[in-house]
Amino acid sequence: MNTTTRYSRIHKTISTTVSLFLLLPGLALGAQEVSVSTDGVNVRIGPGTDFPVYMELFQGYPLKVIEKKGDWLKISDFENDNGWIYASLVAPGTTVIVNAEKSINMRAKPSTSAPIIATVDRGVVLTKLSSQGQWTEVKHSQGTIGWIYSPLLWP
């Protein structure tokens, strides 16, 4: 193998490795779920305090991170609204939101034949406790604990 061929292979290997190194953190971030850590958190139209506030969120509100720029995260919510939030104002995701057209049933056990213990309206945030198959065990802010069919929750 001549020096030019060896250099070309090394260059391709380094380029591929660097590309993967730069791409993989972005892919991992794209799937990251977070929850707002305090009430009254501003979501802005750009990554900085000089950008206008787009909306204000409350503690526990679930979000997905779709991009990172410095200390700012571009986020998306269950209605596909996007904006930027300062990274220290979120924590690892521990909440879900009801993403159904109407109210849904919370059940005593993870089964459609289990007794209904509550109905929960669209947009209500719940704390995620565990999961079993296609079901998620959740806790309502008023203390009710039960099971909801996972496809009706976001994220």
MOSUL-V647162 format. One record per residue. N is the residue number from 1. RES is the residue in three letters. D_FIRST is the distance of its C-alpha to the first C-alpha in Angstrom with 1 decimal. Layout:
n = {N/N}
res = {RES/RES}
d_first = {D_FIRST/D_FIRST}
//
This chain:
n = {1/2/3/4/5/6/7/8/9/10/11/12/13/14/15/16/17/18/19/20/21/22/23/24/25/26/27/28/29/30/31/32/33/34/35/36/37/38/39/40/41/42/43/44/45/46/47/48/49/50/51/52/53/54/55/56/57/58/59/60/61/62/63/64/65/66/67/68/69/70/71/72/73/74/75/76/77/78/79/80/81/82/83/84/85/86/87/88/89/90/91/92/93/94/95/96/97/98/99/100/101/102/103/104/105/106/107/108/109/110/111/112/113/114/115/116/117/118/119/120/121/122/123/124/125/126/127/128/129/130/131/132/133/134/135/136/137/138/139/140/141/142/143/144/145/146/147/148/149/150/151/152/153/154/155}
res = {MET/ASN/THR/THR/THR/ARG/TYR/SER/ARG/ILE/HIS/LYS/THR/ILE/SER/THR/THR/VAL/SER/LEU/PHE/LEU/LEU/LEU/PRO/GLY/LEU/ALA/LEU/GLY/ALA/GLN/GLU/VAL/SER/VAL/SER/THR/ASP/GLY/VAL/ASN/VAL/ARG/ILE/GLY/PRO/GLY/THR/ASP/PHE/PRO/VAL/TYR/MET/GLU/LEU/PHE/GLN/GLY/TYR/PRO/LEU/LYS/VAL/ILE/GLU/LYS/LYS/GLY/ASP/TRP/LEU/LYS/ILE/SER/ASP/PHE/GLU/ASN/ASP/ASN/GLY/TRP/ILE/TYR/ALA/SER/LEU/VAL/ALA/PRO/GLY/THR/THR/VAL/ILE/VAL/ASN/ALA/GLU/LYS/SER/ILE/ASN/MET/ARG/ALA/LYS/PRO/SER/THR/SER/ALA/PRO/ILE/ILE/ALA/THR/VAL/ASP/ARG/GLY/VAL/VAL/LEU/THR/LYS/LEU/SER/SER/GLN/GLY/GLN/TRP/THR/GLU/VAL/LYS/HIS/SER/GLN/GLY/THR/ILE/GLY/TRP/ILE/TYR/SER/PRO/LEU/LEU/TRP/PRO}
d_first = {0.0/3.8/6.7/8.4/6.5/6.6/10.1/11.0/10.6/12.5/15.0/15.7/16.3/18.5/20.3/21.0/22.3/24.4/25.8/26.8/28.3/30.4/31.4/32.4/35.2/36.7/36.7/38.3/40.9/41.7/43.1/44.9/48.6/51.0/54.8/56.8/58.0/61.3/63.9/63.9/60.2/59.4/56.7/55.8/54.3/51.6/49.8/52.4/56.2/56.7/56.1/59.2/59.9/59.4/60.9/62.1/61.2/62.9/61.7/59.8/58.8/55.5/52.6/48.9/46.4/44.3/42.9/42.9/43.4/44.0/47.1/48.0/47.4/47.7/49.7/51.1/54.2/55.6/57.0/53.6/55.0/52.3/52.6/51.4/52.7/52.2/50.0/52.5/55.1/53.4/52.6/50.6/52.2/55.2/57.2/57.4/59.5/61.5/59.9/62.4/64.8/67.8/68.7/67.1/68.3/67.4/68.1/69.1/66.2/63.0/64.6/66.5/69.4/69.7/72.6/72.0/72.7/72.1/71.0/68.5/68.3/65.3/63.7/64.9/62.5/62.3/60.7/58.1/59.0/57.0/55.8/56.3/54.6/55.6/58.2/58.2/60.8/62.1/64.8/67.0/68.1/71.6/70.4/70.2/67.4/66.3/63.7/62.4/60.2/56.8/56.1/59.2/57.7/55.1/52.4}
//
